[in-house]
């Protein structure tokens, strides 16, 4: 009964949304993803009956990299363009279609592995019908989203009926997931703490280096106007590549007003203020950084970003107070200095090297995905 109601409800929403989807698809950010997801344009079903991993975007795909090295050339479905571009490095990639298309699009697989909070009802229903095993990996329920999940507990129970195994990040997550209707929950830790860096380029810095990572709109200006970076080189890495031009214009004008030299990372690590205009360079920059300032945490509504990659190099990390989406990962790192943006210079003076507390058992997770005894 719920399957039929759910399907027709989302079909009705789809009909209403078609004009907006067409308009939205004209934007560069959605030019490929929306036609693929909502109109199946150049988005055929997978042909291999293989392990199927689903992750939303770039960060989730990157976190799955260690498993992609175990499950060679898997099927990978994503939501965003940046996720798609990253996933192409590891397997056969598709955009996950909108819910109403999944009954016709979804194919058989060995195991369906869904990353974190991608709780799409039809995805799990089709996974249960057509795959040998359905696993929710790195499952978490944040403090912010928990009240909302509880209001719809009746609905999530129907989703969890189609999941064979839930691999939770923490005991607190396990407790909340069980309350929401999950039945087979095992705590294995956060897969994002498993990180083996691949340094692809060794940059030579001119002075001590501050890396301002994964920034969002208005955050670059907010941080830079409060930051005393005399004696440092500063690299700014916007979270989304479609903002490169916008941020380049701001940084160029900012540097000119301050009598500083502006450069782009694509032109080497020179200048006083540098725009990281290349994807995949943060690890290279973290490896030589003296200070990392984590973006997404000084503006409301984003919820912070993953500190693990920087902490791997024991670099001092400065964060704003808005990291509610990353609380579980922040707990995995010793020494993150949290401050208001007005106090960022004092935080830098106090900052000490960070350290990751513990690492997960990747082989155990791989066995659980296969359905083997551990």
Secondary structure, DSSP 8 states (H G I E B T S, - for coil): -HHHHHHHHHHHHHHHHHHHHHHHTTSGGGTTHHHHHHH-TT-----S---EEE--SHHHHHHTHHHHTTSTT-EEEESSHHHHHHHTTTSEEEE---GGGHHHH---BS-EEEETT---HHHHHHHHHHBS-EEEEEE---HHHHHHHHHTHHHHHHHHTT-SEEEESSHHHHHHHHHTT--SEEE---GGG------------SSEEEEEEEE-TTHHHHHHTT---TTEEEEEEESSGGGHHHHHHHHHHHHHHHT--EEEGGG-S-SSEEE--STT-HHHHHTT-SEEEESSSSSTTT-----HHHHHTT-EEEE-S--GGGHHHHTTEET-EE--GGGHHHHHHH----EE-----HHHHHHHHHT---
